[in-house]
Amino acid sequence: MNLDLSPELRAFRDEVRAFIKAELPADIRDKVRKGLQLERDDYVRWQKILYKKGWIAPNWPKEYGGPGWTPMQRYIFDEEVGKSGAPRVIPFGLVMVAPVIMKFGTEAQKREHLPKILSSEVWWCQGYSEPGAGSDLAGLKTRALREGDHYTVNGQKTWTTLAQYADWIFCLVRTDPAAKKQEGISFLLIDMKSPGVTVKPIVTMDGGAEVNEVFFDNVKVPVTNLVGPENQGWTVAKYLLGHERTNIADIGRAKHQLARVKEIAAAERADGGSLLEDEDFRDRIAEVELDLIALEATLLRIVAAETGGRAPGAEASLIKIKGSELQQQLTELLIEAVGYYGFPYNRDAMEHGWNEPPIGPDYAAPLAPAYFNTRKTTIYGGSNEVQRGILAKFVMGF
């Protein structure tokens, strides 16, 4: 999509591009391009570079350390970062819990947590899903019993992304088991170093351990770590999920992946032709590109509404559905484009230096893990089936 940007916005876009080109470490850029495994230090190193520039938290208001950008500036920044091949900023602290603390937290909570989130000093994870409460999040059973000045937490969370790195976890817990499902839930901040917290990795079909189970065994949590009123955590959770779902679209990163598909498909094969000469494959690329253009147009309408002071509503569900489906389609096209070089699946292919000298294209080996990993995108952040239910209820009136 060609945007008719004002001279000021064009200058801003050029500044962002120049900064990323000059400051993104070459080794991190190379890992992202090849689909190699990023470690915690890789993420933190890039985030600290953005923090030093004052650009780590585009969505934060200036009073809390954000750059004070307009919605359109934030959109341009997110797109350019995604297109550049820079790693994704880990969202759990900066994008998810920080806005919650700003809106619902106490002044003491803001002073304690926001500066450390901004500087990447503290790593957060999300404690929502449970073995019996995923899409039906209100069915959660992790219990927090109030005892004087603290809660005692018992239960289990699952599919907790990057919990092995986390210093803190924000959790939905049941504080009133007698209340209706949504009415007896509270939002707690829990120090992962607390006695009784155990993290166990879940090895997924891509061979990685990105997600975990987190167990709470009589974990004591100060009442001062409650965000918002007790038993009103569902309201807090819905606010957070609105931020998470619009973030899933990641237009810039999708454009980066689409450009890779086209580049690989255009490469000359041993027979002298290219995959782009295959009409069916070319049509599939065109279909994905058209969907991406439509998704970008929808997201820009949300940006325009935000400029007018309106927060995202049910359309966040639409963005989540289409954005996650496009991520899956792009990884499917990528692995098909490299052909038999993408067939062998070896977890070691995600590690730096594994395929050197390369057998086939150096970017081919990690594409199978990426394909497997993106199967989850239509489930996390609220499954796409749930999102369709939200749209049916709030948009279509069913």
Secondary structure as UniProt FT lines:
FT   HELIX           7..23
FT   HELIX           26..34
FT   HELIX           40..53
FT   TURN            58..59
FT   HELIX           62..64
FT   HELIX           71..84
FT   HELIX           92..97
FT   HELIX           98..104
FT   HELIX           107..118
FT   TURN            119..120
FT   STRAND          124..127
FT   TURN            131..132
FT   HELIX           137..139
FT   STRAND          143..147
FT   TURN            148..149
FT   STRAND          150..157
FT   TURN            161..162
FT   HELIX           163..165
FT   STRAND          168..174
FT   TURN            177..178
FT   HELIX           181..184
FT   STRAND          185..191
FT   TURN            192..193
FT   TURN            195..196
FT   STRAND          197..202
FT   TURN            205..206
FT   STRAND          211..222
FT   HELIX           223..225
FT   STRAND          226..227
FT   TURN            230..231
FT   HELIX           233..248
FT   HELIX           251..266
FT   TURN            270..271
FT   HELIX           275..277
FT   HELIX           279..307
FT   TURN            308..309
FT   HELIX           315..337
FT   HELIX           339..342
FT   HELIX           347..350
FT   TURN            352..355
FT   TURN            362..366
FT   HELIX           367..373
FT   HELIX           374..378
FT   TURN            379..381
FT   HELIX           384..394
//
